[in-house]
Amino acid sequence: MRRLHYHRVDVFTDRAFGGNPLAVFANGRGLATETMQAIAKEFNLSETTFVLPPDDPRHDWRVRIFTPGSELPMAGHPTVGTSFVLAREHMIPRGGAETNVVLEEGVGPVPVRVEFEDGEPSYAEMTQPLPTFGPRLDDRRAVAAMLSLEESDLEPELPVEVVSCGVPFLYVPLRSLEAAHRARPRADLIEAVAADGVPPEVFVFTREVESAFSTVHSRMFAPGIGIPEDPATGAASGPLGCYLVTHGLVAGGAADIVSEQGLEMGRPSFVKIRIEQSDGRISAVRVGGQCHFMGEGFVEV
């Protein structure tokens, strides 16, 4: 049997029991894909990561990301949390106020910037691929039904639209915080709607917020991949920022956005999003946040 060391962190929070929990295996060498998947299923967190040597020596590390049911090409909170662990374990350069690294993921190289405070990692920010938009869903009644809502709960002037910065999500704008609280995903109806390029990962948001410093209140449902609700979704936050900028819901130029998520689950998360533009086009998508170290341990496989 092999004894494997793991770290547990809460991502997109500065305190215990907030944010999105993550398990990081900083040495995944020699593990079969089937073993990684079995470990992720055993932990039953939204994601578990395994760190490997890079395929390209110009990069720092390769990271494989697993939900309990499948491997992902890229994900936000695993990228941010894994970078925090790598910095904490001195597996990436630690000099000065910040350092830049490149992680290999399924979508390709992912640049990450890690900030330090008193010599320890305090913040990590990933750069995501530039967005792609579409398709849109016109049957708003069906969209509302898959969330156990009424058509009147949706923002009438905003599209229900797929946006991707490496991983596609379906964005559903809601009129109120009360509607966001009331949303309950219907896995059967989501599966029925998810066709022709529409993913089964549904991200709802409203411009009504609970925290004064937040821009939007968000929830993400993905029952089809074993995630009934996610407390913080970094991979969906970049496209969310692109949606908000593209549809004029936040100011252009360099837009700084805070998405509050996980409040309904008792795991408050705050995801920072920065959308940069050049000549009226989105030129950079950055998603970051703080992490809280929760502990470490071993599994034997």
C-alpha positions as CSV (number, residue, x, y, z in Angstrom):
1,M,0.0,0.0,0.0
2,R,1.1,3.6,-0.6
3,R,0.7,6.3,2.0
4,L,-0.5,9.6,0.4
5,H,-0.2,13.0,2.1
6,Y,-3.0,15.6,1.5
7,H,-3.8,19.1,2.5
8,R,-7.3,20.5,3.2
9,V,-8.0,24.2,2.5
10,D,-11.1,26.3,2.3
11,V,-10.9,28.5,-0.8
12,F,-12.4,32.0,-1.4
13,T,-12.6,32.7,2.3
14,D,-10.4,34.1,5.1
15,R,-11.8,31.9,7.8
16,A,-12.6,28.3,8.7
17,F,-15.8,26.7,7.5
18,G,-16.3,29.3,4.8
19,G,-15.6,29.1,1.1
20,N,-15.3,25.9,-1.0
21,P,-13.3,23.0,0.6
22,L,-10.5,21.4,-1.4
23,A,-8.2,18.4,-0.9
24,V,-4.8,18.8,-2.5
25,F,-2.4,15.9,-3.0
26,A,0.9,17.7,-3.6
27,N,2.6,14.5,-4.9
28,G,0.5,12.6,-7.4
29,R,3.3,10.8,-9.1
30,G,2.6,7.3,-10.1
31,L,-1.1,7.3,-9.4
32,A,-3.4,5.8,-12.0
33,T,-6.3,7.9,-13.2
34,E,-8.7,5.4,-11.7
35,T,-7.0,5.8,-8.3
36,M,-7.3,9.6,-8.5
37,Q,-10.9,9.3,-9.3
38,A,-11.6,6.8,-6.5
39,I,-9.9,9.1,-4.0
40,A,-11.9,12.1,-5.2
41,K,-15.1,10.0,-4.7
42,E,-13.9,8.9,-1.3
43,F,-13.3,12.6,-0.2
44,N,-16.7,13.6,-1.7
45,L,-15.7,17.2,-2.0
46,S,-16.7,19.2,-5.1
47,E,-13.0,18.8,-6.3
48,T,-9.8,17.1,-5.3
49,T,-6.5,17.9,-7.0
50,F,-3.3,16.0,-7.7
51,V,0.0,17.7,-8.4
52,L,2.4,16.2,-11.0
53,P,5.6,17.3,-12.7
54,P,4.9,19.5,-15.8
55,D,4.9,18.1,-19.3
56,D,6.7,21.3,-20.4
57,P,9.7,22.2,-18.3
58,R,9.0,25.9,-18.8
59,H,5.9,25.5,-16.6
60,D,5.9,24.9,-12.8
61,W,3.5,22.0,-12.2
62,R,0.8,19.9,-13.8
63,V,-2.5,19.8,-11.9
64,R,-5.3,17.2,-12.4
65,I,-8.7,18.1,-11.0
66,F,-11.4,15.6,-10.1
67,T,-15.0,15.9,-8.9
68,P,-16.5,12.8,-7.2
69,G,-17.7,11.7,-10.7
70,S,-15.3,12.9,-13.3
71,E,-12.1,14.8,-14.2
72,L,-12.4,18.5,-15.2
73,P,-10.2,20.3,-17.7
74,M,-10.0,23.4,-15.5
75,A,-11.6,24.7,-12.4
76,G,-11.2,27.9,-10.4
77,H,-11.3,27.1,-6.7
78,P,-9.0,24.0,-7.2
79,T,-6.5,26.2,-9.1
80,V,-6.5,29.0,-6.5
81,G,-6.4,26.5,-3.6
82,T,-3.7,24.3,-5.1
83,S,-1.5,27.4,-5.8
84,F,-1.9,28.4,-2.1
85,V,-0.8,25.0,-1.0
86,L,2.2,24.9,-3.4
87,A,3.3,28.3,-2.0
88,R,2.7,27.2,1.6
89,E,4.8,24.1,1.0
90,H,7.7,26.0,-0.7
91,M,7.0,24.2,-4.0
92,I,6.9,27.5,-6.0
93,P,9.2,30.5,-5.6
94,R,8.7,32.5,-2.4
95,G,10.4,35.8,-2.8
96,G,9.1,39.4,-2.3
97,A,5.5,40.4,-2.2
98,E,4.3,38.2,-5.0
99,T,5.3,35.4,-7.5
100,N,4.0,34.2,-10.8
101,V,3.7,30.6,-11.8
102,V,2.2,28.6,-14.6
103,L,0.1,25.4,-14.0
104,E,-0.7,22.9,-16.7
105,E,-4.4,21.9,-16.7
106,G,-6.6,20.3,-19.2
107,V,-7.3,23.6,-21.0
108,G,-3.5,24.3,-21.3
109,P,-1.2,26.5,-19.3
110,V,-2.9,28.6,-16.6
111,P,-1.0,31.6,-15.2
112,V,-1.4,32.2,-11.5
113,R,-0.2,35.1,-9.3
114,V,0.3,34.5,-5.6
115,E,0.6,37.4,-3.1
116,F,2.5,37.0,0.2
117,E,2.1,38.7,3.5
118,D,4.7,38.3,6.3
119,G,6.3,35.6,4.1
120,E,3.2,33.5,3.8
121,P,0.7,33.2,0.9
122,S,-2.3,35.5,1.4
123,Y,-4.1,35.7,-2.0
124,A,-4.0,33.8,-5.3
125,E,-5.3,34.9,-8.7
126,M,-5.6,32.9,-11.9
127,T,-5.9,34.1,-15.4
128,Q,-8.6,32.3,-17.4
129,P,-9.0,31.9,-21.1
130,L,-10.9,34.7,-23.0
131,P,-14.6,34.2,-23.1
132,T,-16.8,32.6,-25.7
133,F,-20.6,33.3,-25.7
134,G,-23.6,31.3,-26.7
135,P,-25.9,29.7,-27.3
136,R,-28.9,31.4,-25.6
137,L,-32.1,29.8,-24.4
138,D,-35.3,31.5,-25.4
139,D,-37.8,29.2,-23.5
140,R,-37.6,31.2,-20.3
141,R,-40.5,29.3,-18.7
142,A,-38.6,26.0,-19.1
143,V,-35.5,27.7,-17.6
144,A,-37.5,28.9,-14.6
145,A,-39.1,25.5,-14.1
146,M,-35.7,23.7,-13.9
147,L,-34.9,26.0,-10.9
148,S,-38.4,25.6,-9.3
149,L,-39.1,29.3,-10.1
150,E,-41.6,31.3,-12.1
151,E,-40.8,33.0,-15.4
152,S,-41.4,36.3,-13.7
153,D,-38.4,35.6,-11.4
154,L,-36.0,36.0,-14.3
155,E,-34.6,39.4,-15.4
156,P,-36.8,40.1,-18.5
157,E,-34.2,42.3,-20.3
158,L,-31.2,40.0,-19.9
159,P,-30.4,36.8,-21.9
160,V,-30.2,33.3,-20.5
161,E,-26.9,32.5,-22.1
162,V,-24.0,30.1,-22.1
163,V,-20.6,31.7,-21.4
164,S,-17.2,29.9,-21.2
165,C,-13.7,30.8,-20.1
166,G,-12.5,27.2,-20.5
167,V,-15.5,25.6,-18.9
168,P,-19.1,26.5,-20.1
169,F,-21.9,27.4,-17.7
170,L,-25.5,28.5,-18.3
171,Y,-26.1,32.0,-16.8
172,V,-29.6,32.8,-15.5
173,P,-30.1,36.4,-14.3
174,L,-32.7,36.7,-11.6
175,R,-34.7,39.8,-10.5
176,S,-34.2,39.5,-6.8
177,L,-32.3,38.1,-3.9
178,E,-35.5,36.5,-2.7
179,A,-35.8,34.5,-6.0
180,A,-32.1,33.4,-5.7
181,H,-32.8,32.1,-2.1
182,R,-35.9,30.3,-3.4
183,A,-34.2,28.5,-6.3
184,R,-34.2,24.7,-6.1
185,P,-32.6,22.8,-9.0
186,R,-34.6,20.1,-10.8
187,A,-32.0,17.6,-12.1
188,D,-34.5,16.0,-14.5
189,L,-35.5,19.3,-16.1
190,I,-31.9,20.5,-16.2
191,E,-31.0,17.3,-18.1
192,A,-33.8,17.9,-20.5
193,V,-32.8,21.5,-21.2
194,A,-29.1,20.7,-21.5
195,A,-28.7,19.9,-25.1
196,D,-27.3,21.4,-28.3
197,G,-24.3,23.0,-26.6
198,V,-26.1,23.9,-23.4
199,P,-24.2,22.6,-20.4
200,P,-25.9,21.1,-17.3
201,E,-24.0,23.5,-15.0
202,V,-26.5,26.3,-14.1
203,F,-25.3,29.6,-12.6
204,V,-27.9,32.0,-11.2
205,F,-27.2,35.5,-10.1
206,T,-28.9,38.7,-9.0
207,R,-27.6,42.2,-8.5
208,E,-29.3,42.3,-5.1
209,V,-26.7,41.4,-2.6
210,E,-26.3,40.6,1.1
211,S,-22.8,42.1,1.7
212,A,-22.2,45.8,1.0
213,F,-19.0,45.2,-0.8
214,S,-20.4,42.5,-3.2
215,T,-21.4,43.2,-6.8
216,V,-23.7,40.1,-7.3
217,H,-25.2,37.3,-5.3
218,S,-24.6,33.9,-7.0
219,R,-25.4,30.2,-6.8
220,M,-24.2,27.3,-9.0
221,F,-26.1,24.0,-9.5
222,A,-24.6,20.9,-11.2
223,P,-26.5,17.9,-10.0
224,G,-25.7,16.0,-13.1
225,I,-22.0,15.8,-12.2
226,G,-22.6,15.1,-8.5
227,I,-22.6,18.7,-7.2
228,P,-26.1,19.6,-6.0
229,E,-24.8,23.1,-5.2
230,D,-21.3,24.6,-5.2
231,P,-20.3,27.1,-2.4
232,A,-17.8,28.9,-4.7
233,T,-17.2,28.4,-8.4
234,G,-14.1,30.1,-9.7
235,A,-14.4,28.6,-13.2
236,A,-17.9,30.2,-13.5
237,S,-16.8,33.5,-12.0
238,G,-14.7,34.6,-14.9
239,P,-17.5,34.1,-17.4
240,L,-19.9,35.7,-15.0
241,G,-17.7,38.8,-15.0
242,C,-17.6,38.7,-18.8
243,Y,-21.4,38.5,-18.9
244,L,-21.7,41.5,-16.6
245,V,-19.3,43.6,-18.6
246,T,-20.7,42.6,-22.0
247,H,-24.3,43.4,-21.0
248,G,-23.4,46.7,-19.4
249,L,-24.2,45.7,-15.8
250,V,-20.8,46.9,-14.6
251,A,-18.6,49.6,-15.9
252,G,-16.2,48.8,-18.7
253,G,-12.4,49.5,-18.8
254,A,-11.0,47.5,-15.9
255,A,-13.9,46.1,-14.0
256,D,-13.5,44.9,-10.4
257,I,-16.3,42.6,-9.3
258,V,-17.1,40.6,-6.1
259,S,-19.4,37.6,-6.4
260,E,-20.8,36.4,-3.1
261,Q,-21.7,32.7,-3.2
262,G,-22.4,29.9,-0.8
263,L,-24.5,31.9,1.6
264,E,-27.5,29.6,1.3
265,M,-25.2,26.7,2.2
266,G,-23.8,28.3,5.3
267,R,-20.3,28.6,3.6
268,P,-20.0,32.3,2.6
269,S,-17.5,32.8,-0.2
270,F,-16.2,35.9,-1.9
271,V,-14.7,35.6,-5.3
272,K,-12.9,38.6,-6.8
273,I,-13.1,39.0,-10.5
274,R,-11.2,41.5,-12.7
275,I,-12.2,41.9,-16.3
276,E,-9.8,44.0,-18.5
277,Q,-10.7,45.5,-21.8
278,S,-8.8,46.9,-24.8
279,D,-10.4,48.6,-27.8
280,G,-13.8,47.6,-26.5
281,R,-12.9,43.9,-26.3
282,I,-12.3,41.8,-23.2
283,S,-8.5,41.3,-23.1
284,A,-8.0,39.6,-19.7
285,V,-10.1,37.5,-17.3
286,R,-8.7,37.1,-13.7
287,V,-10.3,35.3,-10.8
288,G,-8.8,35.2,-7.3
289,G,-9.4,35.0,-3.6
290,Q,-8.0,34.2,-0.2
291,C,-7.6,30.7,1.3
292,H,-7.7,29.3,4.8
293,F,-5.6,26.2,5.7
294,M,-7.7,23.7,7.5
295,G,-5.3,20.8,8.1
296,E,-3.5,17.8,6.6
297,G,-3.5,14.0,6.8
298,F,-2.8,10.7,5.0
299,V,-4.7,8.1,3.1
300,E,-3.4,4.6,2.3
301,V,-4.3,3.1,-1.1
